[in-house]
Amino acid sequence: MKKKICLLYLLVFYYSAIVYAQEGGGESASNRLGQILRLGQKTGIHLMYSTSQPFVLDFPGEVWTMGIASGSGKYDYTYSDYNSSTGNTSTKSQSINFSLSELNFRFYIGNSFNIPFGYANYKISYPDWIYSGVTYDIDYSITQLNYGIGNEWTYDWGGYLGIDWYQSGNILSEEITVKHKSGTETSTTLAKAKETSTDIEAFSGTFVVTFGFGFGGGEGE
């Protein structure tokens, strides 16, 4: 259900960009210049953004925009766990907690086309993760350099809509913490717990949508 709602939002904002581009998009650069700050939200076809849907605070400019983003969310799934000591397989429920904080920049080439890039810290935790009857808390933290390509339209009435058509990144550092909680730990269960978080690669995505409203002292010159 959440995926369907997210897809609906994306389609709505995509067509909104097309409809309003002629009305206010042609003056995006001057409209940005007339704003002091912007408040918005981000989502898209990107695991971290679709789960946490972070809030955004931007300080816009005609050529450069700087901003921060912060958010958190949870994803639930089920998996099969084989207990080697009993020989039984059972279905387990697992929650994954996501949180992020970002420092972002945009360099505009022309009116709306821009190069987004920034520094991000992403945290993923698996509370009460179970493997072969052994329970762990797993925490994974990653710092990442993000970059991509996008368009952003700022309208006369103060709203803005940005679409990053593609975003990728490079991992700068990572940290893994595995805490044994219960059960008889073995080298196999510990190795599996560590492997769970190291399977994660640099976060990337497409069609990343940022939308919101800007405030300022008047229309730019």
C-alpha positions in Angstrom: 0.0 0.0 0.0 2.8 2.5 0.9 4.5 1.8 -2.4 1.3 2.5 -4.3 0.8 5.7 -2.4 4.4 6.8 -3.1 4.0 6.0 -6.8 0.8 8.1 -6.9 2.6 11.0 -5.3 5.4 10.8 -7.8 3.0 10.7 -10.8 1.0 13.7 -9.5 4.1 15.8 -9.0 5.6 14.8 -12.3 2.5 15.9 -14.2 2.3 19.1 -12.0 5.8 20.0 -13.2 4.7 19.7 -16.8 1.5 21.7 -16.3 3.1 24.5 -14.3 6.5 24.6 -16.1 5.2 27.1 -18.7 3.5 29.2 -16.0 6.3 29.7 -13.5 9.1 27.5 -14.4 10.5 29.9 -17.0 11.4 32.3 -14.2 12.8 29.7 -11.8 16.2 31.4 -11.4 14.8 34.8 -10.5 12.1 33.2 -8.3 14.8 31.4 -6.3 16.7 34.6 -5.9 13.6 36.2 -4.3 13.4 33.5 -1.6 15.3 33.4 1.7 14.5 29.8 2.7 12.4 26.9 1.6 10.7 24.0 3.5 9.9 20.8 1.8 9.9 17.0 1.7 11.7 14.4 -0.3 10.7 11.0 -1.6 11.3 8.8 -4.7 12.5 5.5 -6.1 15.3 5.3 -3.5 15.2 3.0 -0.5 16.3 5.6 2.0 14.0 8.4 0.8 10.9 6.2 0.2 11.2 4.8 3.7 12.2 7.9 5.7 10.6 10.6 3.5 12.9 13.3 5.0 12.1 16.9 5.6 14.2 19.5 3.8 15.4 23.0 4.7 17.0 24.9 1.8 18.6 28.3 1.5 18.1 28.9 -2.3 20.0 31.1 -4.7 20.1 31.9 -8.3 23.2 29.8 -9.0 23.7 27.8 -5.8 21.3 26.3 -3.2 22.4 24.8 0.1 20.2 22.7 2.3 19.9 20.0 5.0 17.6 17.0 5.1 16.6 14.8 8.0 14.2 11.9 8.5 13.6 8.4 9.8 11.3 5.5 9.1 10.8 1.7 9.4 10.4 -1.2 7.0 8.9 -4.6 8.1 9.4 -7.9 6.4 9.4 -11.7 7.1 12.0 -14.3 6.5 12.6 -18.0 7.2 15.0 -18.9 10.0 16.6 -22.4 10.2 17.6 -23.4 13.7 20.5 -25.9 13.4 20.2 -27.0 17.0 16.5 -28.2 16.6 16.4 -28.8 12.9 13.2 -26.7 12.6 12.5 -23.8 10.2 10.3 -20.9 11.4 9.0 -17.7 9.9 10.3 -14.5 11.6 9.2 -10.9 11.5 11.9 -8.3 11.2 11.9 -4.5 11.4 14.6 -2.4 9.8 14.9 1.2 11.1 16.3 3.8 8.7 17.5 7.4 9.5 19.4 10.0 7.6 20.9 13.4 7.8 22.3 15.2 4.7 24.1 18.4 3.7 23.1 19.1 0.1 24.1 21.5 -2.6 22.8 22.3 -6.1 24.6 24.0 -8.9 22.2 25.4 -11.5 23.2 25.3 -15.2 20.7 27.6 -16.7 17.2 28.1 -15.4 16.2 24.7 -13.9 18.7 22.1 -14.8 21.1 21.4 -12.0 23.8 19.2 -10.5 22.9 18.0 -7.0 25.6 16.7 -4.7 26.2 16.4 -1.0 27.4 14.6 2.1 25.1 12.1 3.8 25.0 9.9 6.9 22.7 6.9 6.7 21.9 4.6 9.6 20.3 1.2 9.4 19.5 -0.9 12.4 18.1 -4.4 12.8 16.7 -4.8 16.3 16.2 -8.4 17.6 17.6 -10.0 14.4 17.5 -13.8 14.8 19.6 -16.4 13.0 19.7 -20.1 14.0 18.1 -19.3 17.4 20.6 -16.6 18.2 19.4 -13.0 18.7 21.4 -9.9 17.8 21.0 -6.1 17.6 22.8 -5.0 14.4 23.6 -1.3 13.6 25.1 -0.1 10.4 26.2 3.5 9.7 27.5 4.8 6.4 28.8 8.2 5.2 28.3 8.7 1.5 29.1 11.3 -1.1 25.9 11.8 -3.3 25.7 13.2 -6.8 23.3 13.2 -9.7 21.4 15.3 -12.3 18.1 17.0 -12.0 15.7 19.8 -12.8 14.0 22.1 -10.3 11.2 24.5 -11.0 10.4 27.5 -8.6 7.1 29.1 -9.3 5.8 32.7 -8.9 3.4 31.6 -6.1 6.3 30.3 -3.9 6.1 26.6 -4.5 8.9 24.5 -5.9 9.3 21.1 -7.4 12.6 19.3 -8.0 13.2 16.0 -9.8 16.6 14.3 -9.6 16.4 12.0 -12.6 19.3 9.9 -11.2 21.2 9.9 -8.0 24.2 7.7 -7.0 27.0 7.9 -4.5 30.3 6.7 -3.2 30.8 5.3 0.3 33.3 7.3 2.3 33.2 5.3 5.5 31.1 2.7 7.3 30.8 1.3 10.8 29.1 -2.0 11.8 28.1 -2.9 15.4 26.8 -6.4 16.3 25.5 -7.0 19.8 24.8 -10.5 21.0 21.5 -10.5 23.0 20.5 -14.2 23.6 21.0 -17.7 22.4 24.2 -19.8 22.0 26.5 -17.8 19.7 28.8 -19.5 17.3 31.3 -18.3 14.7 28.7 -19.1 12.1 25.9 -17.0 13.6 28.3 -14.1 14.3 29.6 -14.2 10.7 26.0 -14.2 9.4 25.1 -11.2 11.5 28.0 -9.3 10.2 27.3 -10.3 6.7 23.7 -8.9 6.9 24.9 -5.3 7.1 27.9 -5.6 4.8 25.6 -6.6 2.0 24.5 -3.0 1.8 26.1 -0.9 -0.9 26.1 2.8 -1.7 22.5 4.1 -1.8 21.3 5.2 -5.3 18.0 5.8 -7.0 15.9 7.5 -9.7 13.1 10.0 -9.9 13.9 11.5 -6.5 11.2 14.2 -5.9 11.5 17.2 -3.6 8.6 19.5 -3.2 7.7 22.4 -0.9 7.2 26.1 -0.4 9.7 29.0 -0.3 9.6 32.2 1.8 11.3 35.5 1.0 11.3 39.2 0.8 9.7 39.5 -2.7 10.3 38.6 -6.3 13.8 38.5 -7.5 15.1 41.0 -9.9 
